[in-house]
Amino acid sequence: MTPRKKRTTPIKTYERRIRTQRQREEELENTNLKKSIEEEGEHEIDVSSTNVERDDRAVEEEQNDIAIPEKETSPIVELSPLSPSPDNFIAKSIRYANYNLESMIDRYPNLRGSLTVKSELRKFSKFRKILEEQKLVKFFRSSIFGNYLQLEGTRIRFQMSLVYQLLRRQIYCHRKEEIWINYSGMPICFGMKEFAIITGLNCHNEDVYDVENMSTKTKMRRKEILEVVGRSCKRNELIEHLQTKNLSKDVKKSLCLLYFLHSFLCPKDVNTNIPKKWILLSADRKAFSAYPWGRISYDITIKHLLKAVKTIDGKTTNLYGFPWAFMVNFILV
């Protein structure tokens, strides 16, 4: 019996044809390339002046056909060179050369003064000891301020001279809720967005507190706190109440949150009373956690940072709030 011939499928025949066609095209290209090289070697190319002029005209016509983009013009700023919001400032590039970045040091070169920080983080270890004595470390760590326990033991110091020199380079700007610094010819912003990123605090708008739907447990706790601290209370009095043995654990939890607020995040003078609203909010854990303490702290901070270099006579200025965030913002630039 004669062996059968293998059938070739139409796909295989098609592939074979393509391969042969490609081989022929490659051979043809190689032969044409060899011919062109030989012709260039034998004959010199003479270019006449008319051909040169014709080529120049062709180039000019091509350039005229191409649409040349118009030069970008910087936005006209009437009130301030820094009117764009921080979000737009980060997303879009701005031509700083066209802006007037006059800072306070340009207008008052002999500006002198000193600063005093009321938020003393070096005393945080003392607060940590009280939490350990009263067995409140676990509660405080689970609160909205729990991340600040990591600061305990760090040798962090407030750089007074650095902050003051930065404030001297403050740019005149109509946006009073922000600070813009001329940092080596480039404007750098310190606003609520930067404050929220650094501190991790809630900086949203304040929600309306619903007193009517308050639970009976919260009402009882609020009554108990008011009996202890009264309508007004100072910072040192909070420490005394925290170390009292007769107080319940719930009241001490509220007091430790108030002390942290009044001593580190929103500090004022020692003899300043804690706002009654804060005392009442501390009784409701959920409402206290949802409250925008970041916005409260930022408003106090920015208000006193803007006032810090207003005095030209070399007086000492108190920095209330949490100016540590301002310092960290420019250390990380």
C-alpha positions as CSV (number, residue, x, y, z in Angstrom):
1,M,0.0,0.0,0.0
2,T,1.3,3.4,-0.9
3,P,1.5,5.9,2.1
4,R,-1.1,8.7,2.1
5,K,0.1,12.2,1.5
6,K,-0.3,14.6,4.4
7,R,-2.9,17.2,3.8
8,T,-1.9,20.8,4.2
9,T,-4.5,22.9,5.9
10,P,-5.4,26.3,4.3
11,I,-3.9,28.1,7.3
12,K,-0.5,26.5,6.8
13,T,-0.5,27.3,3.1
14,Y,-1.4,30.9,3.8
15,E,1.5,31.2,6.3
16,R,3.9,29.7,3.8
17,R,2.9,32.2,1.2
18,I,3.4,35.1,3.6
19,R,6.8,33.9,4.5
20,T,7.9,33.6,0.9
21,Q,6.5,37.0,0.1
22,R,8.4,38.6,3.0
23,Q,11.6,36.9,1.8
24,R,11.2,38.3,-1.7
25,E,10.6,41.8,-0.3
26,E,13.7,41.7,1.9
27,E,15.8,40.5,-1.1
28,L,14.4,43.3,-3.2
29,E,15.2,45.9,-0.6
30,N,18.7,44.7,-0.2
31,T,19.4,44.9,-3.9
32,N,17.9,48.4,-4.1
33,L,20.1,49.5,-1.2
34,K,23.2,48.2,-2.8
35,K,22.4,50.0,-6.1
36,S,21.9,53.3,-4.3
37,I,25.2,53.0,-2.4
38,E,27.1,52.3,-5.6
39,E,25.4,55.2,-7.4
40,E,26.3,57.6,-4.6
41,G,29.9,56.5,-4.7
42,E,30.2,57.0,-8.4
43,H,28.4,60.3,-8.9
44,E,28.7,63.5,-6.7
45,I,25.5,65.3,-6.0
46,D,25.5,68.8,-7.4
47,V,23.1,71.2,-5.7
48,S,22.4,74.3,-7.7
49,S,21.4,77.7,-6.1
50,T,17.9,77.4,-7.5
51,N,17.4,74.2,-5.7
52,V,18.6,75.7,-2.4
53,E,16.2,78.7,-2.8
54,R,13.4,76.3,-3.6
55,D,14.2,74.2,-0.5
56,D,14.2,77.4,1.7
57,R,10.8,78.4,0.4
58,A,9.5,75.0,1.1
59,V,10.8,75.2,4.7
60,E,9.2,78.7,5.2
61,E,5.9,77.5,3.9
62,E,5.9,74.5,6.2
63,Q,6.7,76.8,9.2
64,N,3.9,79.1,8.3
65,D,1.5,76.2,8.1
66,I,2.3,75.1,11.7
67,A,0.2,76.9,14.3
68,I,2.5,78.5,16.8
69,P,0.9,78.4,20.3
70,E,0.5,81.8,22.0
71,K,2.6,82.6,25.0
72,E,0.9,81.8,28.3
73,T,-0.1,84.9,30.3
74,S,-0.1,84.9,34.1
75,P,-3.4,85.6,35.8
76,I,-4.1,89.2,36.8
77,V,-4.4,89.4,40.6
78,E,-6.0,92.5,42.0
79,L,-5.9,92.2,45.7
80,S,-3.1,89.7,46.3
81,P,-0.6,87.7,44.3
82,L,-1.7,84.6,46.2
83,S,-5.5,84.6,45.7
84,P,-5.7,81.0,44.4
85,S,-6.8,78.5,46.9
86,P,-4.2,76.0,48.3
87,D,-5.7,73.2,46.2
88,N,-5.3,75.2,43.0
89,F,-1.9,76.3,44.1
90,I,-0.7,72.7,44.4
91,A,-2.3,71.5,41.2
92,K,-1.3,74.4,38.9
93,S,2.0,76.0,38.3
94,I,2.3,79.7,39.0
95,R,4.8,82.2,37.5
96,Y,6.3,83.7,40.6
97,A,8.4,86.2,38.7
98,N,5.3,88.2,37.9
99,Y,4.1,88.5,41.5
100,N,5.1,90.9,44.1
101,L,6.4,88.7,46.9
102,E,7.1,91.5,49.4
103,S,7.6,90.2,52.9
104,M,7.8,91.9,56.2
105,I,11.6,91.7,56.4
106,D,11.7,93.7,53.1
107,R,9.6,96.5,54.6
108,Y,11.0,96.3,58.1
109,P,14.6,95.0,57.9
110,N,15.3,95.8,61.6
111,L,12.4,93.8,62.8
112,R,13.3,92.1,66.2
113,G,11.4,90.2,68.8
114,S,11.0,86.9,70.7
115,L,8.4,84.2,71.1
116,T,7.0,82.2,74.0
117,V,5.2,78.9,73.3
118,K,2.3,78.0,75.6
119,S,2.0,74.4,74.2
120,E,4.8,72.8,76.1
121,L,5.3,69.3,74.8
122,R,8.2,68.8,77.1
123,K,5.7,68.6,80.0
124,F,3.9,65.7,78.2
125,S,5.8,63.2,80.3
126,K,4.2,64.6,83.5
127,F,0.8,64.1,81.9
128,R,1.7,60.6,80.9
129,K,2.6,59.8,84.6
130,I,-0.8,61.0,85.7
131,L,-2.5,58.7,83.1
132,E,-0.5,55.8,84.4
133,E,-1.3,56.5,88.0
134,Q,-5.0,56.8,87.3
135,K,-4.9,53.8,84.9
136,L,-6.2,55.9,82.0
137,V,-3.5,55.2,79.4
138,K,-5.5,52.6,77.6
139,F,-8.5,54.9,77.4
140,F,-6.5,57.9,76.2
141,R,-4.8,55.7,73.5
142,S,-8.2,54.7,72.1
143,S,-9.4,58.4,72.0
144,I,-8.9,60.8,69.1
145,F,-5.8,62.1,70.8
146,G,-4.2,58.7,71.3
147,N,-1.5,59.2,68.6
148,Y,0.0,62.0,70.7
149,L,1.2,59.4,73.3
150,Q,4.0,58.6,70.8
151,L,5.5,62.0,71.6
152,E,6.3,60.9,75.1
153,G,10.1,60.4,75.4
154,T,11.0,62.3,72.3
155,R,13.5,65.1,72.6
156,I,11.5,67.6,70.6
157,R,12.2,71.3,71.1
158,F,10.5,74.3,69.6
159,Q,12.8,76.2,67.3
160,M,12.1,79.7,68.3
161,S,14.6,81.4,66.0
162,L,13.6,79.3,63.0
163,V,9.9,80.1,63.5
164,Y,10.5,83.8,64.0
165,Q,12.7,84.1,60.9
166,L,10.0,82.4,58.9
167,L,7.4,84.8,60.2
168,R,9.6,87.7,59.3
169,R,9.5,86.5,55.7
170,Q,5.7,86.5,55.8
171,I,4.2,87.8,52.5
172,Y,1.6,90.5,52.6
173,C,-1.6,88.7,51.7
174,H,-5.4,89.4,52.1
175,R,-6.1,85.8,53.1
176,K,-6.1,86.2,56.8
177,E,-6.9,82.6,57.5
178,E,-3.5,81.4,56.0
179,I,0.2,82.3,56.3
180,W,2.3,82.6,53.1
181,I,6.1,82.6,53.5
182,N,8.6,83.7,50.9
183,Y,10.8,80.6,51.0
184,S,13.8,81.2,48.8
185,G,11.7,83.1,46.3
186,M,8.9,80.6,46.3
187,P,5.6,81.2,48.3
188,I,4.8,78.3,50.7
189,C,1.4,78.1,52.3
190,F,0.5,77.1,55.9
191,G,-3.2,76.7,56.0
192,M,-5.9,74.5,57.5
193,K,-5.1,71.8,55.0
194,E,-1.5,71.6,56.1
195,F,-2.5,71.8,59.7
196,A,-4.9,68.8,59.3
197,I,-2.3,66.7,57.6
198,I,0.3,67.3,60.3
199,T,-1.9,67.0,63.3
200,G,-4.4,64.4,62.1
201,L,-7.2,66.3,63.7
202,N,-10.7,66.9,62.5
203,C,-10.8,70.4,60.8
204,H,-14.3,70.2,59.3
205,N,-17.1,72.6,60.1
206,E,-18.9,72.2,63.4
207,D,-22.1,70.2,63.4
208,V,-25.2,71.2,65.4
209,Y,-25.1,69.3,68.7
210,D,-28.5,67.6,69.4
211,V,-29.1,68.1,73.1
212,E,-32.6,66.6,73.0
213,N,-31.5,63.2,71.9
214,M,-28.8,62.9,74.6
215,S,-28.9,59.6,76.5
216,T,-29.7,59.5,80.2
217,K,-26.2,58.1,80.9
218,T,-24.6,61.1,79.2
219,K,-26.9,63.5,81.2
220,M,-25.9,61.8,84.5
221,R,-22.2,62.1,83.6
222,R,-22.6,65.7,82.6
223,K,-24.3,66.5,85.9
224,E,-21.5,64.7,87.8
225,I,-18.8,66.6,86.0
226,L,-20.4,70.0,86.7
227,E,-20.6,69.1,90.4
228,V,-16.9,68.5,90.4
229,V,-15.4,71.3,88.3
230,G,-18.3,73.8,88.3
231,R,-19.2,76.1,85.5
232,S,-15.5,77.2,85.2
233,C,-12.3,75.4,85.8
234,K,-8.6,76.2,85.4
235,R,-5.8,73.9,84.2
236,N,-4.1,73.4,87.5
237,E,-7.5,72.6,89.1
238,L,-8.0,69.8,86.5
239,I,-4.7,68.1,87.7
240,E,-6.0,68.3,91.3
241,H,-9.3,66.7,90.4
242,L,-7.6,64.0,88.4
243,Q,-5.5,62.9,91.4
244,T,-8.5,62.8,93.7
245,K,-9.4,59.3,94.8
246,N,-13.1,59.8,95.3
247,L,-14.0,60.6,91.7
248,S,-15.5,58.0,89.4
249,K,-13.5,56.6,86.4
250,D,-15.9,58.2,83.9
251,V,-15.4,61.7,85.2
252,K,-11.6,61.2,85.2
253,K,-11.7,60.2,81.6
254,S,-13.5,63.4,80.7
255,L,-11.0,65.5,82.8
256,C,-7.9,64.0,81.1
257,L,-9.3,64.9,77.7
258,L,-10.0,68.4,78.8
259,Y,-6.5,68.7,80.3
260,F,-4.8,67.6,77.1
261,L,-6.9,70.1,75.1
262,H,-6.3,73.0,77.4
263,S,-2.5,72.3,77.9
264,F,-1.3,71.2,74.5
265,L,-3.7,71.6,71.6
266,C,-5.6,74.8,72.5
267,P,-3.5,76.2,75.4
268,K,-4.0,79.7,76.8
269,D,-2.8,81.2,80.0
270,V,-2.7,79.1,83.1
271,N,-5.4,81.2,84.8
272,T,-7.7,81.1,81.9
273,N,-10.9,79.1,82.5
274,I,-11.8,76.2,80.3
275,P,-14.9,77.0,78.2
276,K,-18.1,75.6,79.6
277,K,-19.0,74.1,76.2
278,W,-15.9,71.9,76.3
279,I,-16.7,70.7,79.8
280,L,-20.2,69.7,78.7
281,L,-19.0,68.1,75.5
282,S,-16.5,65.9,77.4
283,A,-19.5,64.1,79.0
284,D,-20.6,62.8,75.6
285,R,-17.8,60.6,74.2
286,K,-19.3,60.4,70.7
287,A,-20.0,64.1,70.3
288,F,-16.5,64.9,71.8
289,S,-14.8,62.7,69.2
290,A,-16.8,64.2,66.3
291,Y,-16.1,67.8,67.3
292,P,-13.7,69.7,65.0
293,W,-10.9,70.3,67.6
294,G,-8.5,70.7,64.7
295,R,-10.4,73.8,63.5
296,I,-10.5,75.2,67.0
297,S,-6.8,74.7,67.5
298,Y,-6.0,76.1,64.1
299,D,-8.0,79.3,64.6
300,I,-6.2,80.0,67.8
301,T,-2.8,79.1,66.3
302,I,-3.1,81.2,63.1
303,K,-4.5,84.2,65.0
304,H,-1.4,84.5,67.2
305,L,1.1,83.5,64.5
306,L,-0.2,86.5,62.5
307,K,0.3,88.7,65.5
308,A,3.7,87.4,66.4
309,V,5.8,89.9,64.2
310,K,3.5,92.9,64.5
311,T,5.5,94.4,67.3
312,I,8.6,96.2,66.1
313,D,9.9,97.2,69.5
314,G,11.3,93.8,70.3
315,K,8.7,92.7,72.8
316,T,8.0,89.0,73.6
317,T,4.9,87.5,71.9
318,N,2.9,84.6,73.3
319,L,2.1,81.8,70.8
320,Y,-1.1,80.1,71.8
321,G,-2.7,77.1,70.0
322,F,-0.4,74.5,68.4
323,P,2.4,76.3,66.6
324,W,4.4,73.0,66.4
325,A,2.5,72.2,63.2
326,F,3.7,75.5,61.7
327,M,7.3,74.6,62.5
328,V,7.0,71.0,61.2
329,N,5.4,72.2,58.0
330,F,8.5,74.2,57.0
331,I,11.0,71.6,58.3
332,L,9.4,69.1,55.9
333,V,9.6,71.4,52.9
